[in-house]
Amino acid sequence: MRSLAAIDKEIPWRLAQEKNPDLDKRLLMIPPVDLDQLFAWQASLRRQGGNNLLTVPLGRIKAK
């Protein structure tokens, strides 16, 4: 995490309000996301391989 000194000692909520003063205070109730953990989880899913996609037959489908 970066320190508040890196952003002129402003809390993130005040920085967001400067950009958009009409923000709903309910946004403060959203839990923080650990982006490193989220990225690791998504990368582990990609390593499993395979996709659950339907395949299209190679031959033509004849219409009646």
HTML snippet that shows the backbone in 3Dmol.js (N, CA, C, O; Angstrom):
<script src="https://3Dmol.org/build/3Dmol-min.js"></script>
<div id="view" style="width:600px;height:400px;position:relative"></div>
<script>
const pdb = `
ATOM      1  N   MET A   1       0.835  -1.183   0.000  1.00  0.00           N
ATOM      2  CA  MET A   1       0.000   0.000   0.000  1.00  0.00           C
ATOM      3  C   MET A   1       0.878   1.243   0.000  1.00  0.00           C
ATOM      4  O   MET A   1       1.953   1.264   0.599  1.00  0.00           O
ATOM      5  N   ARG A   2       0.407   2.261  -0.671  1.00  0.00           N
ATOM      6  CA  ARG A   2       1.192   3.499  -0.662  1.00  0.00           C
ATOM      7  C   ARG A   2       0.805   4.323   0.561  1.00  0.00           C
ATOM      8  O   ARG A   2      -0.309   4.229   1.076  1.00  0.00           O
ATOM      9  N   SER A   3       1.737   5.111   0.994  1.00  0.00           N
ATOM     10  CA  SER A   3       1.472   5.928   2.180  1.00  0.00           C
ATOM     11  C   SER A   3       0.699   7.180   1.783  1.00  0.00           C
ATOM     12  O   SER A   3       0.686   7.577   0.618  1.00  0.00           O
ATOM     13  N   LEU A   4       0.062   7.786   2.764  1.00  0.00           N
ATOM     14  CA  LEU A   4      -0.679   9.017   2.489  1.00  0.00           C
ATOM     15  C   LEU A   4       0.261  10.160   2.118  1.00  0.00           C
ATOM     16  O   LEU A   4      -0.159  11.115   1.463  1.00  0.00           O
ATOM     17  N   ALA A   5       1.519  10.077   2.524  1.00  0.00           N
ATOM     18  CA  ALA A   5       2.487  11.116   2.175  1.00  0.00           C
ATOM     19  C   ALA A   5       2.703  11.166   0.663  1.00  0.00           C
ATOM     20  O   ALA A   5       3.038  12.211   0.104  1.00  0.00           O
ATOM     21  N   ALA A   6       2.506  10.023   0.015  1.00  0.00           N
ATOM     22  CA  ALA A   6       2.693   9.972  -1.437  1.00  0.00           C
ATOM     23  C   ALA A   6       1.601  10.731  -2.176  1.00  0.00           C
ATOM     24  O   ALA A   6       1.776  11.081  -3.343  1.00  0.00           O
ATOM     25  N   ILE A   7       0.486  10.987  -1.520  1.00  0.00           N
ATOM     26  CA  ILE A   7      -0.620  11.692  -2.169  1.00  0.00           C
ATOM     27  C   ILE A   7      -0.975  12.967  -1.403  1.00  0.00           C
ATOM     28  O   ILE A   7      -2.149  13.295  -1.228  1.00  0.00           O
ATOM     29  N   ASP A   8       0.027  13.657  -0.963  1.00  0.00           N
ATOM     30  CA  ASP A   8      -0.150  14.937  -0.258  1.00  0.00           C
ATOM     31  C   ASP A   8      -1.016  14.830   0.985  1.00  0.00           C
ATOM     32  O   ASP A   8      -1.731  15.772   1.327  1.00  0.00           O
ATOM     33  N   LYS A   9      -0.959  13.696   1.660  1.00  0.00           N
ATOM     34  CA  LYS A   9      -1.658  13.459   2.922  1.00  0.00           C
ATOM     35  C   LYS A   9      -3.172  13.649   2.831  1.00  0.00           C
ATOM     36  O   LYS A   9      -3.821  13.962   3.829  1.00  0.00           O
ATOM     37  N   GLU A  10      -3.722  13.463   1.656  1.00  0.00           N
ATOM     38  CA  GLU A  10      -5.177  13.507   1.476  1.00  0.00           C
ATOM     39  C   GLU A  10      -5.713  12.084   1.540  1.00  0.00           C
ATOM     40  O   GLU A  10      -5.119  11.162   0.982  1.00  0.00           O
ATOM     41  N   ILE A  11      -6.839  11.913   2.224  1.00  0.00           N
ATOM     42  CA  ILE A  11      -7.438  10.580   2.260  1.00  0.00           C
ATOM     43  C   ILE A  11      -8.109  10.320   0.908  1.00  0.00           C
ATOM     44  O   ILE A  11      -8.562  11.259   0.251  1.00  0.00           O
ATOM     45  N   PRO A  12      -8.175   9.057   0.490  1.00  0.00           N
ATOM     46  CA  PRO A  12      -8.731   8.735  -0.825  1.00  0.00           C
ATOM     47  C   PRO A  12     -10.145   9.265  -1.047  1.00  0.00           C
ATOM     48  O   PRO A  12     -10.488   9.655  -2.163  1.00  0.00           O
ATOM     49  N   TRP A  13     -10.972   9.285   0.004  1.00  0.00           N
ATOM     50  CA  TRP A  13     -12.340   9.772  -0.162  1.00  0.00           C
ATOM     51  C   TRP A  13     -12.351  11.252  -0.562  1.00  0.00           C
ATOM     52  O   TRP A  13     -13.134  11.660  -1.420  1.00  0.00           O
ATOM     53  N   ARG A  14     -11.489  12.044   0.056  1.00  0.00           N
ATOM     54  CA  ARG A  14     -11.444  13.474  -0.282  1.00  0.00           C
ATOM     55  C   ARG A  14     -10.935  13.682  -1.703  1.00  0.00           C
ATOM     56  O   ARG A  14     -11.421  14.557  -2.420  1.00  0.00           O
ATOM     57  N   LEU A  15      -9.958  12.881  -2.108  1.00  0.00           N
ATOM     58  CA  LEU A  15      -9.463  12.974  -3.475  1.00  0.00           C
ATOM     59  C   LEU A  15     -10.567  12.638  -4.479  1.00  0.00           C
ATOM     60  O   LEU A  15     -10.697  13.296  -5.511  1.00  0.00           O
ATOM     61  N   ALA A  16     -11.357  11.613  -4.170  1.00  0.00           N
ATOM     62  CA  ALA A  16     -12.460  11.234  -5.054  1.00  0.00           C
ATOM     63  C   ALA A  16     -13.525  12.323  -5.083  1.00  0.00           C
ATOM     64  O   ALA A  16     -14.089  12.607  -6.140  1.00  0.00           O
ATOM     65  N   GLN A  17     -13.807  12.935  -3.938  1.00  0.00           N
ATOM     66  CA  GLN A  17     -14.809  13.995  -3.884  1.00  0.00           C
ATOM     67  C   GLN A  17     -14.375  15.235  -4.656  1.00  0.00           C
ATOM     68  O   GLN A  17     -15.215  15.948  -5.204  1.00  0.00           O
ATOM     69  N   GLU A  18     -13.078  15.495  -4.705  1.00  0.00           N
ATOM     70  CA  GLU A  18     -12.598  16.627  -5.492  1.00  0.00           C
ATOM     71  C   GLU A  18     -12.897  16.425  -6.964  1.00  0.00           C
ATOM     72  O   GLU A  18     -13.214  17.376  -7.678  1.00  0.00           O
ATOM     73  N   LYS A  19     -12.796  15.188  -7.417  1.00  0.00           N
ATOM     74  CA  LYS A  19     -13.055  14.895  -8.823  1.00  0.00           C
ATOM     75  C   LYS A  19     -14.541  14.793  -9.117  1.00  0.00           C
ATOM     76  O   LYS A  19     -14.980  15.145 -10.212  1.00  0.00           O
ATOM     77  N   ASN A  20     -15.325  14.314  -8.153  1.00  0.00           N
ATOM     78  CA  ASN A  20     -16.766  14.161  -8.340  1.00  0.00           C
ATOM     79  C   ASN A  20     -17.463  14.449  -7.013  1.00  0.00           C
ATOM     80  O   ASN A  20     -17.616  13.546  -6.192  1.00  0.00           O
ATOM     81  N   PRO A  21     -17.885  15.690  -6.793  1.00  0.00           N
ATOM     82  CA  PRO A  21     -18.482  16.063  -5.508  1.00  0.00           C
ATOM     83  C   PRO A  21     -19.818  15.386  -5.201  1.00  0.00           C
ATOM     84  O   PRO A  21     -20.268  15.417  -4.056  1.00  0.00           O
ATOM     85  N   ASP A  22     -20.457  14.780  -6.194  1.00  0.00           N
ATOM     86  CA  ASP A  22     -21.771  14.169  -5.990  1.00  0.00           C
ATOM     87  C   ASP A  22     -21.700  12.687  -5.621  1.00  0.00           C
ATOM     88  O   ASP A  22     -22.699  11.978  -5.744  1.00  0.00           O
ATOM     89  N   LEU A  23     -20.552  12.211  -5.176  1.00  0.00           N
ATOM     90  CA  LEU A  23     -20.420  10.794  -4.837  1.00  0.00           C
ATOM     91  C   LEU A  23     -21.305  10.431  -3.647  1.00  0.00           C
ATOM     92  O   LEU A  23     -21.433  11.189  -2.686  1.00  0.00           O
ATOM     93  N   ASP A  24     -21.903   9.262  -3.743  1.00  0.00           N
ATOM     94  CA  ASP A  24     -22.772   8.760  -2.683  1.00  0.00           C
ATOM     95  C   ASP A  24     -21.908   8.206  -1.550  1.00  0.00           C
ATOM     96  O   ASP A  24     -20.953   7.472  -1.802  1.00  0.00           O
ATOM     97  N   LYS A  25     -22.237   8.552  -0.309  1.00  0.00           N
ATOM     98  CA  LYS A  25     -21.445   8.096   0.833  1.00  0.00           C
ATOM     99  C   LYS A  25     -21.538   6.588   1.040  1.00  0.00           C
ATOM    100  O   LYS A  25     -20.731   6.020   1.776  1.00  0.00           O
ATOM    101  N   ARG A  26     -22.512   5.926   0.404  1.00  0.00           N
ATOM    102  CA  ARG A  26     -22.603   4.467   0.514  1.00  0.00           C
ATOM    103  C   ARG A  26     -21.401   3.792  -0.141  1.00  0.00           C
ATOM    104  O   ARG A  26     -21.128   2.622   0.128  1.00  0.00           O
ATOM    105  N   LEU A  27     -20.686   4.512  -0.993  1.00  0.00           N
ATOM    106  CA  LEU A  27     -19.471   3.959  -1.603  1.00  0.00           C
ATOM    107  C   LEU A  27     -18.419   3.630  -0.551  1.00  0.00           C
ATOM    108  O   LEU A  27     -17.567   2.767  -0.766  1.00  0.00           O
ATOM    109  N   LEU A  28     -18.478   4.312   0.579  1.00  0.00           N
ATOM    110  CA  LEU A  28     -17.519   4.051   1.654  1.00  0.00           C
ATOM    111  C   LEU A  28     -17.706   2.669   2.275  1.00  0.00           C
ATOM    112  O   LEU A  28     -16.811   2.168   2.955  1.00  0.00           O
ATOM    113  N   MET A  29     -18.860   2.056   2.046  1.00  0.00           N
ATOM    114  CA  MET A  29     -19.155   0.758   2.634  1.00  0.00           C
ATOM    115  C   MET A  29     -18.621  -0.398   1.785  1.00  0.00           C
ATOM    116  O   MET A  29     -18.645  -1.546   2.228  1.00  0.00           O
ATOM    117  N   ILE A  30     -18.142  -0.112   0.575  1.00  0.00           N
ATOM    118  CA  ILE A  30     -17.594  -1.160  -0.285  1.00  0.00           C
ATOM    119  C   ILE A  30     -16.251  -1.600   0.289  1.00  0.00           C
ATOM    120  O   ILE A  30     -15.383  -0.766   0.545  1.00  0.00           O
ATOM    121  N   PRO A  31     -16.076  -2.897   0.490  1.00  0.00           N
ATOM    122  CA  PRO A  31     -14.811  -3.352   1.076  1.00  0.00           C
ATOM    123  C   PRO A  31     -13.649  -3.150   0.098  1.00  0.00           C
ATOM    124  O   PRO A  31     -13.848  -3.172  -1.117  1.00  0.00           O
ATOM    125  N   PRO A  32     -12.452  -2.956   0.620  1.00  0.00           N
ATOM    126  CA  PRO A  32     -11.292  -2.801  -0.265  1.00  0.00           C
ATOM    127  C   PRO A  32     -10.967  -4.114  -0.969  1.00  0.00           C
ATOM    128  O   PRO A  32     -11.312  -5.194  -0.490  1.00  0.00           O
ATOM    129  N   VAL A  33     -10.299  -4.002  -2.110  1.00  0.00           N
ATOM    130  CA  VAL A  33      -9.918  -5.165  -2.894  1.00  0.00           C
ATOM    131  C   VAL A  33      -8.402  -5.260  -2.918  1.00  0.00           C
ATOM    132  O   VAL A  33      -7.721  -4.283  -3.228  1.00  0.00           O
ATOM    133  N   ASP A  34      -7.871  -6.428  -2.592  1.00  0.00           N
ATOM    134  CA  ASP A  34      -6.438  -6.664  -2.678  1.00  0.00           C
ATOM    135  C   ASP A  34      -6.143  -7.058  -4.123  1.00  0.00           C
ATOM    136  O   ASP A  34      -6.383  -8.200  -4.516  1.00  0.00           O
ATOM    137  N   LEU A  35      -5.625  -6.122  -4.914  1.00  0.00           N
ATOM    138  CA  LEU A  35      -5.419  -6.360  -6.334  1.00  0.00           C
ATOM    139  C   LEU A  35      -4.379  -7.445  -6.597  1.00  0.00           C
ATOM    140  O   LEU A  35      -4.502  -8.188  -7.571  1.00  0.00           O
ATOM    141  N   ASP A  36      -3.358  -7.549  -5.746  1.00  0.00           N
ATOM    142  CA  ASP A  36      -2.356  -8.603  -5.918  1.00  0.00           C
ATOM    143  C   ASP A  36      -2.987  -9.986  -5.751  1.00  0.00           C
ATOM    144  O   ASP A  36      -2.701 -10.903  -6.521  1.00  0.00           O
ATOM    145  N   GLN A  37      -3.836 -10.126  -4.753  1.00  0.00           N
ATOM    146  CA  GLN A  37      -4.497 -11.405  -4.519  1.00  0.00           C
ATOM    147  C   GLN A  37      -5.479 -11.717  -5.655  1.00  0.00           C
ATOM    148  O   GLN A  37      -5.574 -12.865  -6.089  1.00  0.00           O
ATOM    149  N   LEU A  38      -6.203 -10.714  -6.133  1.00  0.00           N
ATOM    150  CA  LEU A  38      -7.143 -10.911  -7.231  1.00  0.00           C
ATOM    151  C   LEU A  38      -6.408 -11.337  -8.498  1.00  0.00           C
ATOM    152  O   LEU A  38      -6.861 -12.240  -9.201  1.00  0.00           O
ATOM    153  N   PHE A  39      -5.282 -10.699  -8.795  1.00  0.00           N
ATOM    154  CA  PHE A  39      -4.506 -11.051  -9.971  1.00  0.00           C
ATOM    155  C   PHE A  39      -3.971 -12.476  -9.874  1.00  0.00           C
ATOM    156  O   PHE A  39      -4.016 -13.222 -10.852  1.00  0.00           O
ATOM    157  N   ALA A  40      -3.470 -12.858  -8.706  1.00  0.00           N
ATOM    158  CA  ALA A  40      -2.954 -14.218  -8.511  1.00  0.00           C
ATOM    159  C   ALA A  40      -4.061 -15.249  -8.699  1.00  0.00           C
ATOM    160  O   ALA A  40      -3.832 -16.307  -9.285  1.00  0.00           O
ATOM    161  N   TRP A  41      -5.249 -14.948  -8.207  1.00  0.00           N
ATOM    162  CA  TRP A  41      -6.381 -15.864  -8.354  1.00  0.00           C
ATOM    163  C   TRP A  41      -6.753 -16.019  -9.825  1.00  0.00           C
ATOM    164  O   TRP A  41      -6.971 -17.136 -10.293  1.00  0.00           O
ATOM    165  N   GLN A  42      -6.827 -14.899 -10.565  1.00  0.00           N
ATOM    166  CA  GLN A  42      -7.172 -14.970 -11.981  1.00  0.00           C
ATOM    167  C   GLN A  42      -6.086 -15.708 -12.769  1.00  0.00           C
ATOM    168  O   GLN A  42      -6.398 -16.472 -13.682  1.00  0.00           O
ATOM    169  N   ALA A  43      -4.819 -15.485 -12.423  1.00  0.00           N
ATOM    170  CA  ALA A  43      -3.727 -16.166 -13.111  1.00  0.00           C
ATOM    171  C   ALA A  43      -3.785 -17.670 -12.858  1.00  0.00           C
ATOM    172  O   ALA A  43      -3.481 -18.453 -13.758  1.00  0.00           O
ATOM    173  N   SER A  44      -4.165 -18.085 -11.663  1.00  0.00           N
ATOM    174  CA  SER A  44      -4.262 -19.516 -11.368  1.00  0.00           C
ATOM    175  C   SER A  44      -5.390 -20.154 -12.174  1.00  0.00           C
ATOM    176  O   SER A  44      -5.290 -21.318 -12.563  1.00  0.00           O
ATOM    177  N   LEU A  45      -6.452 -19.410 -12.423  1.00  0.00           N
ATOM    178  CA  LEU A  45      -7.547 -19.940 -13.244  1.00  0.00           C
ATOM    179  C   LEU A  45      -7.086 -20.131 -14.684  1.00  0.00           C
ATOM    180  O   LEU A  45      -7.463 -21.109 -15.330  1.00  0.00           O
ATOM    181  N   ARG A  46      -6.276 -19.207 -15.189  1.00  0.00           N
ATOM    182  CA  ARG A  46      -5.781 -19.316 -16.566  1.00  0.00           C
ATOM    183  C   ARG A  46      -4.836 -20.500 -16.718  1.00  0.00           C
ATOM    184  O   ARG A  46      -4.803 -21.129 -17.776  1.00  0.00           O
ATOM    185  N   ARG A  47      -4.068 -20.815 -15.675  1.00  0.00           N
ATOM    186  CA  ARG A  47      -3.119 -21.925 -15.752  1.00  0.00           C
ATOM    187  C   ARG A  47      -3.817 -23.274 -15.824  1.00  0.00           C
ATOM    188  O   ARG A  47      -3.230 -24.250 -16.291  1.00  0.00           O
ATOM    189  N   GLN A  48      -5.064 -23.341 -15.369  1.00  0.00           N
ATOM    190  CA  GLN A  48      -5.781 -24.611 -15.402  1.00  0.00           C
ATOM    191  C   GLN A  48      -6.077 -25.019 -16.842  1.00  0.00           C
ATOM    192  O   GLN A  48      -6.213 -26.207 -17.135  1.00  0.00           O
ATOM    193  N   GLY A  49      -6.177 -24.053 -17.730  1.00  0.00           N
ATOM    194  CA  GLY A  49      -6.378 -24.326 -19.146  1.00  0.00           C
ATOM    195  C   GLY A  49      -7.800 -24.725 -19.474  1.00  0.00           C
ATOM    196  O   GLY A  49      -8.608 -25.036 -18.599  1.00  0.00           O
ATOM    197  N   GLY A  50      -8.074 -24.706 -20.757  1.00  0.00           N
ATOM    198  CA  GLY A  50      -9.388 -25.113 -21.239  1.00  0.00           C
ATOM    199  C   GLY A  50     -10.431 -24.039 -21.060  1.00  0.00           C
ATOM    200  O   GLY A  50     -10.385 -23.232 -20.132  1.00  0.00           O
ATOM    201  N   ASN A  51     -11.348 -24.058 -21.956  1.00  0.00           N
ATOM    202  CA  ASN A  51     -12.476 -23.129 -21.888  1.00  0.00           C
ATOM    203  C   ASN A  51     -13.753 -23.927 -22.042  1.00  0.00           C
ATOM    204  O   ASN A  51     -13.780 -24.930 -22.755  1.00  0.00           O
ATOM    205  N   ASN A  52     -14.773 -23.505 -21.406  1.00  0.00           N
ATOM    206  CA  ASN A  52     -16.061 -24.166 -21.540  1.00  0.00           C
ATOM    207  C   ASN A  52     -16.853 -23.495 -22.651  1.00  0.00           C
ATOM    208  O   ASN A  52     -17.858 -22.826 -22.406  1.00  0.00           O
ATOM    209  N   LEU A  53     -16.378 -23.688 -23.878  1.00  0.00           N
ATOM    210  CA  LEU A  53     -17.026 -23.071 -25.027  1.00  0.00           C
ATOM    211  C   LEU A  53     -17.598 -24.150 -25.926  1.00  0.00           C
ATOM    212  O   LEU A  53     -17.028 -25.234 -26.047  1.00  0.00           O
ATOM    213  N   LEU A  54     -18.714 -23.854 -26.550  1.00  0.00           N
ATOM    214  CA  LEU A  54     -19.282 -24.773 -27.518  1.00  0.00           C
ATOM    215  C   LEU A  54     -18.459 -24.705 -28.791  1.00  0.00           C
ATOM    216  O   LEU A  54     -17.941 -23.647 -29.146  1.00  0.00           O
ATOM    217  N   THR A  55     -18.341 -25.825 -29.473  1.00  0.00           N
ATOM    218  CA  THR A  55     -17.592 -25.837 -30.720  1.00  0.00           C
ATOM    219  C   THR A  55     -18.546 -25.800 -31.896  1.00  0.00           C
ATOM    220  O   THR A  55     -19.695 -26.228 -31.791  1.00  0.00           O
ATOM    221  N   VAL A  56     -18.071 -25.294 -33.001  1.00  0.00           N
ATOM    222  CA  VAL A  56     -18.860 -25.226 -34.225  1.00  0.00           C
ATOM    223  C   VAL A  56     -18.384 -26.366 -35.121  1.00  0.00           C
ATOM    224  O   VAL A  56     -17.178 -26.544 -35.293  1.00  0.00           O
ATOM    225  N   PRO A  57     -19.304 -27.143 -35.697  1.00  0.00           N
ATOM    226  CA  PRO A  57     -18.884 -28.220 -36.589  1.00  0.00           C
ATOM    227  C   PRO A  57     -18.105 -27.663 -37.778  1.00  0.00           C
ATOM    228  O   PRO A  57     -18.397 -26.569 -38.261  1.00  0.00           O
ATOM    229  N   LEU A  58     -17.122 -28.413 -38.242  1.00  0.00           N
ATOM    230  CA  LEU A  58     -16.301 -27.954 -39.361  1.00  0.00           C
ATOM    231  C   LEU A  58     -17.050 -28.010 -40.688  1.00  0.00           C
ATOM    232  O   LEU A  58     -16.832 -27.168 -41.559  1.00  0.00           O
ATOM    233  N   GLY A  59     -17.920 -28.987 -40.847  1.00  0.00           N
ATOM    234  CA  GLY A  59     -18.665 -29.127 -42.096  1.00  0.00           C
ATOM    235  C   GLY A  59     -19.831 -28.149 -42.149  1.00  0.00           C
ATOM    236  O   GLY A  59     -20.222 -27.560 -41.141  1.00  0.00           O
ATOM    237  N   ARG A  60     -20.370 -27.994 -43.346  1.00  0.00           N
ATOM    238  CA  ARG A  60     -21.523 -27.108 -43.505  1.00  0.00           C
ATOM    239  C   ARG A  60     -22.776 -27.785 -42.982  1.00  0.00           C
ATOM    240  O   ARG A  60     -22.925 -29.004 -43.065  1.00  0.00           O
ATOM    241  N   ILE A  61     -23.659 -26.987 -42.451  1.00  0.00           N
ATOM    242  CA  ILE A  61     -24.953 -27.486 -41.997  1.00  0.00           C
ATOM    243  C   ILE A  61     -25.921 -27.288 -43.152  1.00  0.00           C
ATOM    244  O   ILE A  61     -26.098 -26.173 -43.641  1.00  0.00           O
ATOM    245  N   LYS A  62     -26.559 -28.400 -43.595  1.00  0.00           N
ATOM    246  CA  LYS A  62     -27.475 -28.310 -44.733  1.00  0.00           C
ATOM    247  C   LYS A  62     -28.840 -27.864 -44.249  1.00  0.00           C
ATOM    248  O   LYS A  62     -29.404 -28.436 -43.316  1.00  0.00           O
ATOM    249  N   ALA A  63     -29.360 -26.836 -44.895  1.00  0.00           N
ATOM    250  CA  ALA A  63     -30.704 -26.353 -44.565  1.00  0.00           C
ATOM    251  C   ALA A  63     -31.712 -27.125 -45.385  1.00  0.00           C
ATOM    252  O   ALA A  63     -31.460 -27.438 -46.548  1.00  0.00           O
ATOM    253  N   LYS A  64     -32.844 -27.432 -44.796  1.00  0.00           N
ATOM    254  CA  LYS A  64     -33.904 -28.157 -45.528  1.00  0.00           C
ATOM    255  C   LYS A  64     -34.803 -27.218 -46.249  1.00  0.00           C
ATOM    256  O   LYS A  64     -35.744 -27.652 -46.913  1.00  0.00           O
TER     257      LYS A  64
END
`;
const viewer = $3Dmol.createViewer("view");
viewer.addModel(pdb, "pdb");
viewer.setStyle({}, {cartoon: {color: "spectrum"}});
viewer.zoomTo();
viewer.render();
</script>
